[in-house]
Structure formats: C-alpha cells, structure tokens
Amino acid sequence: MSKRNGNTHRFGTKGHAMSYTTQMHAARKGIVTEAITTVARKEGLRIDDLMARMAAGRAIIPFNKNHTNLDPEGVGEGLRTKINVNLGISKDCADVDLEMEKVRHALDLKAEAIMDLSCFGKTQEFRRKLLALSPAMIGTVPVYDAVGYYDKDLKDITVDEFFRVVERHVADGVDFLTIHAGLNRATAEKIRNSRRITSIVSRGGSLLYAWMALTGNENPFFEHFDRLLEICEAQDVTLSLGDGCRPGCLHDATDGPQVEELIVLGELTRRAWERNVQVMIEGPGHMSLNEIAGNMMLQKRLCHGAPFYVLGPLVTDVAPGYDHITSAIGGAIAAASGADFLCYVTPAEHLRLPTLDDMKEGIIAARIAAHAADVAKGITGARAWDDEMSRARAALDWEKMFGLALDPVKPRAYRESSRPELDDSCTMCGKMCAVRSMNRVREGKELHMVD
C-alpha cells in the first residue's frame, strides 16, 4: 500500500494492520515505514535507533504525502548534516524557466532540500513544477506568497486568507513550511525596545511584525497554532519554526529578542509533538565565532533536542560578495556543535538574486561545511570518504581523485588547464613532487630531479 495515503497501513510487531498520521506518529507506534527504512539505510543506522530519535523529536523525515516522487532524507541527531538551497521568483526576477534551471543544477550538486521563496507572479506554477521535478524535500514560506497572491495591502489580508495559502502549499506537496509563529506581540515589544542595529532582517518576520502593528492583532500563526497543526498533521508536513528575530549582524547576536523567541519556539515545539507533527527550529544568521557553540547548546536545550536549521551563521559583516565563505566558516562550527541542517548562502547574499554560478558556489561551500562537521561529529562513513581520497592522492590516481571530489568538474578543469611534463606530478612541483619522490624511492625506482 502506498506510503502517501492519508492513513497508511503497515504491520506492527504482532502482524496486525496499524495506521499512522505522520512519520513521527509511526515511529512512536513502532511502525516501520518505507521512508524510515530508506533513511536508515542511507545513514547506516539501525532502524530502531532512528525510530527512537524520531519518536523523541530529535530526528525528522519531512515527507508530505502529496510529494509523490520524494526520495526521503532524515534531519537530526546522529544523521549527516543536510543542506538547503533557496530559490524562487520575485517581482524583479520572475523568470520561471531560469529558476527551474537552477533547480536542476541544485539537484545535480546533491542538495537535499530546496526552499521556494517565491513572492510574486506565477508562484503556484513554479511550485508545482518544482515539486513534480524534485526528489529532494521542498520547503516554502507561505506568508511570502500571501502578499503577492492576494495582491492587496498587507493590513487587509485576513487570518483565513493566511491559512488558505498554507493549505494550498500543503495540498501541492510541500514537505516543510517555515512559519514564524514565535514572533508574537510580546516578542515584538522586545524588538521595539531593543538596541539592535538591524532590527528584524527576516522577511517573514518583518511581514508578520508589520501586520501585527497595522492591525493591532496577534500573530495569526501563534494565536491559531492548533489550526496550523491540524493542517500539518493531516498531510505529514514538517513545521520549520522560523526565527523572525534572528540577528542580522554581529552586534545583535544572542540578544533578548532572539532568546525570547527561542523560548516561545520551544513551547510551540512541545505542542506540535503532542499532535505528532514533526518540527525543526530555524536559527541565527550572523554571529561571531565565539558565540556559535553556545547558541547551538542553548537551542537544543530550550527546544528539547529538536533538529536545528541554521542560515550560516555568517561570522563577519564586512565581506559582501564573499558571504558563502563567511557562512561556510560559521556553518561548519555550528554543525560540529550540534546544528543539523545548513541553509546555503551565496556570494550574492545581501546584494541580488543569485545567478547559476552564485548558486553553485554557495552549494559547494555549504557542502564543504556540512561534511567537515560530519567528520568532527563522527557521523558514519564521513571520515571514510576523506581516507579514500587520501589513498587516491598517495597513489597519484587522478581519475579516482576526480571521482571522489565533492565537485568533480572544477579539479578536472584545473588539471587540464595546466598539464605537467609527467603524468605522476602537477605543474606546482613537477619532478620535485613529494608524493612522486616517495613512491619511486619506496618502489626502488630511479629518481631524477633534473634532465
């Protein structure tokens, strides 16, 4: 029976048919779903260990029942660090075909998740094409879409209209939703009274802050959180609880509004788990190196071990055009300290919509950070990849090196662009190559450094 039906049946330990609503619910009932089996195999984990983490909320498998071609991935404790790629159309750049080309490149570069941040134009057309093409999990931020979809002033959008957009995204097959439910009126008051330099830099957070200020009402996703949970539970959509108060510069990191919102998100996480809704928590964007590990520990403590999804964090504010590097530095430290999911940052961050080349640079930087963290965390198989590359280097086996490379294209192009005299060397050292010299001496071969 298909795993995507509303009440999928699997056989429990006694052979009786059992039903479940979400992957978390299945794990709690001891039902081994196809998604759980797939993720355990990919991660090299025992199924029981994975299910225990899922039952406790420490690991998730985002898996909308309507995303029919999804190749499931797990996010959380003891699993490989995953990366997300942001895409989508905007008013200034509304080319659906170009964004779809980016999607194909992101999949080729092995991104595990794609977030559609579309906010204008043919958003549903793009979202449905994305879901039809992508075996990677898909996330969205419905509040972005609401503004463009209804084509009216923000203050005039009703609570029901916000939720209708959520329902449409879920029906289309989106696997996880970023919802800024923790930015309530009390948290907004802390923002007003804070000494922040950059105030709110979250697009979704700023929209909801403005809506509350303009209408005098509470954040609809906080006030009607149970309504949101009902929608998510029905189709097994994961809630990515957004960080509307994330710091947008080093000065604002780990301040009152950020921590206040995190406390609220921890409370909402417990409520979601009571409904068997899977949750991950979104985290800070800018933060100095010495604050990162502490922030990861704080999030895990306040949010009860829920998976942590971070944007960066960017470790300096002075490198526009190179923020894929500042992000990779912070992301590696964050993931090594407990973060589970990295949102890529491109060189175009803060400057423009990324091009294809920008996107590639961002993905590679994020994947380097994720893998470096997995090695540090001792994730199954992570170090073995590096060891295999080292053996290929020791043997000067160029083809094997290219095959093992995180990006096979660039190293091959570098090699071809500057061919050495001898195949067992490169143009940096030539006959003085240390590896070549050691190999020849150990093999009892002659060694000539000069012609």
N, C-alpha and C positions, 0 to 999 in steps of 0.2 A: 504493500500500500504506500502511496506517495507520502513523503515526509512533509509535504507542503499543505496538506489538507487541514481544515480547521481543528479537528480533534483527531490527530493521527494516532493510530493504534500500534503498539509494539508489545511483545510478550515479555512479561516480567519473569522473575526467577521461578515462579511456580507454574509458568506456562499459560497463565490467564491473560486475556487481552486487557491492556491497560491504555488509558488515554492521558494526554497532557496538553497544556496550552502553550507553554514556552520551553525552550531548551533548559532553562533553569528549573522549571517545574519537573521536566523529565528526569533531570539529574537527581532531584530531591526524592522522586518516586522510584529511583533505581532502574529507570527505563533507558536502555542504550539505543540512542537514535543513530541514524546514518551519519548525521553531522558530527556527533560526538566520536563515533568510530573513525571518521575521516580525520578529524583534528588530532586525535590521539596518535594515529599513525604518522601524520606529518611531524608531530612534535617528538616522537619517540617516547611517549608516555604510556603508562598503564592506564587503561580506561577507568578503573576505579579511582585512581589518583586525580585524573581530570574531573571526573564527576563530583568528587568531594570538594574540589575548589569551586566548581560551578554552583553546587548546592549552597555553598557559603557566600557566594557572590564575588569571590576573589578571581574568578575567570569567567569569561563570557564567550558565546559564539553568536555574533549578530547574524540573524537569519530570518528575514521576512519571508513568510510562507508564499508571498506573491512573487518573489525574485526567483524565477524558475530555473535559471542557469547558474545559480551561485555555487562557487567552489568554496566551501566554508573554511574560515580561519578562526583560530582562537586568540583571544587577547587577555593577558593577565598573568598571574603569579606562576613562575616557572616555565612560561612559554616564550618562544622567540619574540623579540621586540618587533612589532609591526610598524609600517609607515603608511601615512595617508597623503594623498595628492589633492590639492584644491584646484577645481576647475569651474567653469560656468560662464554664462553670458551676462553682459551688463549693458546699460544704455549706451555707453561709448564703444563697446566692443560686443556686438550682438551677432557675430558670425557663428552659427550653429555648426557648420561644417568644419571650421577651424578648430573649435573646441572638441569636436569628435575626433579629429586627427590627434589632438593632444591625448585624448583618452586612449587611443590605440598605442601611442608611444608609451604612455604610463604603464599600460598592461605589459608591453614588451620589456619594460625595465623592471617588472616584477613588483610593482606597488600592490600591497594587499588591500588597499582601500582607496576609494575616490570620493571626495566630497563635492557635490554640486552646489556651488554658492550662487547660482543664477538669481538675479534680482530684477530682470526686465525682459520684456519681449516674449518670445515663444518658449517660456520656461518648461511647460509640460512636454512640449515636443522634444526638447533637448533631454529632459529627464527620462522620458520613455525610451528614446534611442540609446541613452547611456545604459539603462537597465537591461535592454534587450541585448546589448553587445557585451556587457561586462560580467565576467565570472567573479570579479573582485567585489567585496562588500561596498555598498553605496550609502553615503550619508548626505543629509541636507539640513538646511536651517529654514524651516517653514516661514518664520517671521520675515525673512528677506523677500520671499516670494509674495507674501501677502500684500506688501506695499505696491508692487508692480502689477499684481494680478487684479486687484480691485480698482486700480487707477483713481484713487481718491486720497484726500488728505489723511495722514496718519491718525489724527484725532477722531476721524469719522469711522474708522474700522471698528467693528463691534467684536465682543468676545466670541460670539458664534461664528463670525467670519474668520477670526484667527483659527478657530478649531476646524472649520471646514477645510482650510488649507492643509492643516495637519492630516486630516482624514484623506485628502486627495493624495498626498505624498505617500501615505501608508498603503493606500489602495494600489498605487502604481508599483510598489515593491521596494521602497527604500528600507534598508536594513537598520540604520540608526539615525536618530533625529537629534540634532543639537537644539536644546531648549534651555533658555536662560531663565529657569524657574527660581533660582536663588537670589536674583536681584529684585527683592521686594521693596516695599515702601520704607521699611526700617533701614535696609541696606542703602537705599538711595539717599536717605538722610545723612548717613555717614559719608557718602561721596560728596554731598553738598558742603559738609563741614570739614572735609579733609584738606590737607595741604599738598595735594597731588599737583604735579606739573602737567601731566597729560590727561587728567580726569578719566573718562571712560573711553577706551580705544576699541572695545568690542563693538562691531557693527550691530549685532543683535541686541547686545546690552544697551547700546545708545538708543536704539529704536524703542525698546520697552521702557527705558527711563523717560524718554520724551513722551511716550503715550501716557504713562502714569502722571507726568507733570501736566500734560494738556487736558486730561480727562478728570484728574483727581481720583482715579480708581486704582485698585491694587493690580499688580501684575497678574494678568488672567491665567497664566500658566502656574503661578504659585497659588492663587486663590482657588482655582479649579483643577488642582493637581490630580485628584481622583478621576476626573473626566479624562485627563491625558493618559493616566494609567490604564483605564478601560480600553482606550483605543490601541495602546501599545500591546497590551496583553492579548487582544483578540487576534493579532497577526504576528505575534512574537517579534516586535520591533524593540530594539535596544534604545534606551534613553542615554544620550550623551549629555550629561548635565553641564551646561555651558558656564564659562567663567566670565560673566559680564563685567566683573570688577578686576579682571586680570591687569597686572601692571604693564603699562605701555612704555616704561623707561626704567632705568636702574633706580632712580630716585623713589619711585612709587612701589617698589617690590616689598612684599611681606608687611604691608601696612594694614591698618584697621579694616577698611572696606574689603580687601582681599580675604582676610581671615574670617571676617564676619560672614561673607558669602559662603565660604567653605564650610563653616559650621552649619549653615542652613542646608547646604547640599548634602551634608552627612545625614541630617534629619530626613530629607526627602528620599535619600537612598534607602533608608530603612522602610519607609512607606512603600517604595516601589517593590522591594523584596517581599513584602507581605503579600503582594499581588503576583509574585513570581515574575516580575518584569526585570530584565537584565539591565544593568547600569554600568556606565563608566563616567568618570569625572574629568572635566577639562581643566587644564592648569596653566600656569603663568607663561607670559610671553617674553618679558625682559627681566633679567635678574643677574646680579653679579655672581661670579663663580663660587664664592664662599657661602652663598645662601642656598644653593641648589639642593644639596643633600638634605639640609634641614627642612626645606619645603616639601621634599618627597616624603620624608618621615611624617611631617605634620599632616599631609593629605591622607596618607594611609591610615593614620590614627583617627583623624576626625571623620573620615568616610569609611571606616570599618573594613579596610582592605580592598575596597572596590578598585578595579583597574584604573590607572591614571593615564590620561591622554594629554600630552603637552605640545604647545606650539613653541618650538625651540627648547629651552628658553634662550633668547639672544643675550650674550654675555657682555656686550658693549653697545652703546648707542651711536658710535661715531664711524660706522663702516657701511654707509649706504652703497649699494652696488656689490657688496660682498657679504650680505647678511645670510647667505647659505652657509658661509664659513662660521660666522658668529653663532648661528643656530646649531650647526653640527657640533661645535665645541660644547655648548650647553646641553644639547640633546644626548650626547654620549655620557656626560656626567649624570644627567637626570635619569637616563635609563639604567645606568650602572647602579644608581642609588634607589631604584625601585619603580620608575616610570615604565609603562608597558607598551605605549603607543606614541609614536612621534609624528607630528604633522610637519611635512616638509616646509622649508622656507626657500625661496628662490633669490637670485641676485637682484631681482626686480622688486623685492619687498619694500613697501613704503613709496614706490616710485611709479609703477604702471602694472597693467595686466601682463603676466609673464608670457613670453614667446615660447616656442618649442624648445629652443636652446636653453632658455632660462629654466624651463621645467626640467629638462634633463639634468642640468647642473644641480638643481635643488633635490631631485630624487637621488642622485648618486651620493650627494653629501649626507642626506638623511639615512641612506642605507649603510654608508660607512659608519655613521654614529651608532646606528642600531646594532650592527654586527660587533663593533668594538665593545659595546656594552654587554652583548650576549657572551662574548669571551670572558669579560670580567665577572659576569654573574654565573659562569659555569653552565650555561644552557647546553643541553645535549647536542653534540655534533658541531658546535660553533668553533671550538679550537681545532677540531679535526680538519676543517676547511683550510685554516692557516697552515697547519702542518703539511697538508698535501701540496699547497703552493710552495712551501719551503723546500720540499723534496724535489719539485719540478725545477726550482731555481738552482738547487745544488747540482742537478743533472744538466743544467743549461738547456732544458727541454722547452723551447719557446712555444711550440704549439700547445703543449699541456698548460703552460702558464696562461696563455690567452684563453684557453677553455675554462680555466678556473677563475679567471679575473671577474670581479664584480661587474665591470664593464669591459667586455672583450674587445670592443671596437677601438677605443682610444689607444690602448697599449699596442695593438697591432699596427695602427696607423703611425704611431711614433717610431716603431721599429722599421717599418717600410720607408719612412721618410728619411732615414739616415742609416743606410746599410753599411756594416763593417766589412773589413777585408776578410775576416774569418767568421764563420757561422757560429762558433762557440765563444763569441765575445760580443761587445757592443761598441759603439763609437766613443763612449766615455773613457774606457780603459784599453781597448784593443788587446794586444798581446800581454799587457800588464794586468789583465783581469784576474783578480784574486781567486775566484772560483775556478776559472780555467787552469790557472797555475797549480792549484791544489789537486784538481782532478788528474792532471797529467803526471804530476810527481807521484801521487798515490798509485797510478796505473803503471808506473815505471817507464813512462814515455819521455822523450827528449823535450826540453823546454828552451826555446829561443826567444829572447825578448827583442832582438834586433835582426834585421835582414842579413 
